[in-house]
């Protein structure tokens, strides 16, 4: 299972780099040692949380066009939310 999470991390970052996402902010909670990275492109944002830079435990979160929270379990989840959001731009 750990390999699947690391693979998801690599796929998400490769896709985000190819689209042109930028790191907006990075926060570290020193007590819990959780790092939260905020990425954005145009009107779309997603977050990555990892404990002590452990890629095996990275979690991704984004919001759909209605502002509902979407847990990202695959690259397709993130891409679907992204393209729905981008399609609403006029």
ChimeraX commands (.cxc) that place a marker at each C-alpha (Angstrom):
marker #1 position 0.00,0.00,0.00 radius 0.5
marker #1 position 2.88,2.38,0.72 radius 0.5
marker #1 position 4.06,2.09,-2.88 radius 0.5
marker #1 position 0.61,3.16,-4.11 radius 0.5
marker #1 position 0.69,6.35,-2.00 radius 0.5
marker #1 position 4.23,7.21,-3.13 radius 0.5
marker #1 position 3.18,6.54,-6.70 radius 0.5
marker #1 position 0.17,8.87,-6.26 radius 0.5
marker #1 position 2.49,11.56,-4.92 radius 0.5
marker #1 position 4.78,11.25,-7.94 radius 0.5
marker #1 position 1.89,11.23,-10.42 radius 0.5
marker #1 position 0.22,14.27,-8.86 radius 0.5
marker #1 position 3.45,16.25,-8.82 radius 0.5
marker #1 position 4.40,15.30,-12.38 radius 0.5
marker #1 position 0.95,16.34,-13.62 radius 0.5
marker #1 position 0.92,19.56,-11.57 radius 0.5
marker #1 position 4.36,20.50,-12.90 radius 0.5
marker #1 position 3.26,19.90,-16.49 radius 0.5
marker #1 position 0.13,22.06,-16.06 radius 0.5
marker #1 position 2.04,24.86,-14.34 radius 0.5
marker #1 position 0.82,24.78,-10.75 radius 0.5
marker #1 position 2.78,26.96,-8.36 radius 0.5
marker #1 position 3.51,26.51,-4.69 radius 0.5
marker #1 position 1.62,29.32,-2.99 radius 0.5
marker #1 position 2.42,28.62,0.64 radius 0.5
marker #1 position 3.96,26.02,2.88 radius 0.5
marker #1 position 3.25,25.70,6.58 radius 0.5
marker #1 position 4.85,23.43,9.15 radius 0.5
marker #1 position 3.18,22.55,12.41 radius 0.5
marker #1 position 6.20,22.00,14.63 radius 0.5
marker #1 position 4.24,20.19,17.30 radius 0.5
marker #1 position 2.64,17.54,15.05 radius 0.5
marker #1 position 5.42,17.76,12.39 radius 0.5
marker #1 position 2.87,18.04,9.58 radius 0.5
marker #1 position 3.79,20.06,6.50 radius 0.5
marker #1 position 0.95,21.56,4.46 radius 0.5
marker #1 position 1.72,22.75,0.93 radius 0.5
marker #1 position -0.81,24.88,-0.97 radius 0.5
marker #1 position -0.64,24.77,-4.78 radius 0.5
marker #1 position -2.64,26.91,-7.19 radius 0.5
marker #1 position -3.33,27.50,-10.88 radius 0.5
marker #1 position -5.75,30.22,-12.02 radius 0.5
marker #1 position -8.83,29.62,-9.82 radius 0.5
marker #1 position -8.01,26.08,-8.71 radius 0.5
marker #1 position -6.25,25.16,-5.47 radius 0.5
marker #1 position -5.17,21.92,-3.89 radius 0.5
marker #1 position -3.42,21.04,-0.67 radius 0.5
marker #1 position -0.88,18.39,0.22 radius 0.5
marker #1 position -0.27,17.28,3.81 radius 0.5
marker #1 position 2.69,15.14,4.81 radius 0.5
marker #1 position 4.19,14.16,8.11 radius 0.5
marker #1 position 7.92,14.95,8.25 radius 0.5
marker #1 position 8.18,14.84,4.43 radius 0.5
marker #1 position 7.14,11.18,4.42 radius 0.5
marker #1 position 5.71,10.69,0.92 radius 0.5
marker #1 position 4.10,7.41,1.95 radius 0.5
marker #1 position 1.68,9.35,4.13 radius 0.5
marker #1 position 0.94,12.32,1.86 radius 0.5
marker #1 position -2.71,13.28,1.61 radius 0.5
marker #1 position -4.18,15.49,-1.10 radius 0.5
marker #1 position -7.28,17.63,-0.83 radius 0.5
marker #1 position -9.00,19.96,-3.26 radius 0.5
marker #1 position -12.37,21.62,-3.67 radius 0.5
marker #1 position -14.82,21.19,-6.53 radius 0.5
marker #1 position -16.48,24.08,-8.35 radius 0.5
marker #1 position -19.19,24.27,-5.68 radius 0.5
marker #1 position -16.69,24.55,-2.85 radius 0.5
marker #1 position -17.21,20.99,-1.66 radius 0.5
marker #1 position -14.20,19.17,-0.26 radius 0.5
marker #1 position -12.83,16.42,-2.51 radius 0.5
marker #1 position -10.41,13.88,-1.06 radius 0.5
marker #1 position -7.96,12.91,-3.77 radius 0.5
marker #1 position -7.52,9.15,-3.91 radius 0.5
marker #1 position -6.22,9.09,-7.48 radius 0.5
marker #1 position -4.82,11.46,-10.05 radius 0.5
marker #1 position -8.15,11.23,-11.89 radius 0.5
marker #1 position -9.97,12.75,-8.87 radius 0.5
marker #1 position -7.69,15.77,-8.98 radius 0.5
marker #1 position -7.85,16.12,-12.76 radius 0.5
marker #1 position -11.66,15.90,-12.84 radius 0.5
marker #1 position -12.02,18.63,-10.20 radius 0.5
marker #1 position -9.42,20.77,-11.99 radius 0.5
marker #1 position -10.99,20.56,-15.45 radius 0.5
marker #1 position -14.49,21.17,-14.04 radius 0.5
marker #1 position -13.17,24.31,-12.35 radius 0.5
marker #1 position -11.27,25.54,-15.41 radius 0.5
marker #1 position -14.27,24.92,-17.70 radius 0.5
marker #1 position -16.26,27.43,-15.62 radius 0.5
marker #1 position -13.85,30.29,-16.40 radius 0.5
marker #1 position -15.16,32.76,-18.94 radius 0.5
marker link #1:1,2 radius 0.2
marker link #1:2,3 radius 0.2
marker link #1:3,4 radius 0.2
marker link #1:4,5 radius 0.2
marker link #1:5,6 radius 0.2
marker link #1:6,7 radius 0.2
marker link #1:7,8 radius 0.2
marker link #1:8,9 radius 0.2
marker link #1:9,10 radius 0.2
marker link #1:10,11 radius 0.2
marker link #1:11,12 radius 0.2
marker link #1:12,13 radius 0.2
marker link #1:13,14 radius 0.2
marker link #1:14,15 radius 0.2
marker link #1:15,16 radius 0.2
marker link #1:16,17 radius 0.2
marker link #1:17,18 radius 0.2
marker link #1:18,19 radius 0.2
marker link #1:19,20 radius 0.2
marker link #1:20,21 radius 0.2
marker link #1:21,22 radius 0.2
marker link #1:22,23 radius 0.2
marker link #1:23,24 radius 0.2
marker link #1:24,25 radius 0.2
marker link #1:25,26 radius 0.2
marker link #1:26,27 radius 0.2
marker link #1:27,28 radius 0.2
marker link #1:28,29 radius 0.2
marker link #1:29,30 radius 0.2
marker link #1:30,31 radius 0.2
marker link #1:31,32 radius 0.2
marker link #1:32,33 radius 0.2
marker link #1:33,34 radius 0.2
marker link #1:34,35 radius 0.2
marker link #1:35,36 radius 0.2
marker link #1:36,37 radius 0.2
marker link #1:37,38 radius 0.2
marker link #1:38,39 radius 0.2
marker link #1:39,40 radius 0.2
marker link #1:40,41 radius 0.2
marker link #1:41,42 radius 0.2
marker link #1:42,43 radius 0.2
marker link #1:43,44 radius 0.2
marker link #1:44,45 radius 0.2
marker link #1:45,46 radius 0.2
marker link #1:46,47 radius 0.2
marker link #1:47,48 radius 0.2
marker link #1:48,49 radius 0.2
marker link #1:49,50 radius 0.2
marker link #1:50,51 radius 0.2
marker link #1:51,52 radius 0.2
marker link #1:52,53 radius 0.2
marker link #1:53,54 radius 0.2
marker link #1:54,55 radius 0.2
marker link #1:55,56 radius 0.2
marker link #1:56,57 radius 0.2
marker link #1:57,58 radius 0.2
marker link #1:58,59 radius 0.2
marker link #1:59,60 radius 0.2
marker link #1:60,61 radius 0.2
marker link #1:61,62 radius 0.2
marker link #1:62,63 radius 0.2
marker link #1:63,64 radius 0.2
marker link #1:64,65 radius 0.2
marker link #1:65,66 radius 0.2
marker link #1:66,67 radius 0.2
marker link #1:67,68 radius 0.2
marker link #1:68,69 radius 0.2
marker link #1:69,70 radius 0.2
marker link #1:70,71 radius 0.2
marker link #1:71,72 radius 0.2
marker link #1:72,73 radius 0.2
marker link #1:73,74 radius 0.2
marker link #1:74,75 radius 0.2
marker link #1:75,76 radius 0.2
marker link #1:76,77 radius 0.2
marker link #1:77,78 radius 0.2
marker link #1:78,79 radius 0.2
marker link #1:79,80 radius 0.2
marker link #1:80,81 radius 0.2
marker link #1:81,82 radius 0.2
marker link #1:82,83 radius 0.2
marker link #1:83,84 radius 0.2
marker link #1:84,85 radius 0.2
marker link #1:85,86 radius 0.2
marker link #1:86,87 radius 0.2
marker link #1:87,88 radius 0.2
marker link #1:88,89 radius 0.2
marker link #1:89,90 radius 0.2
view
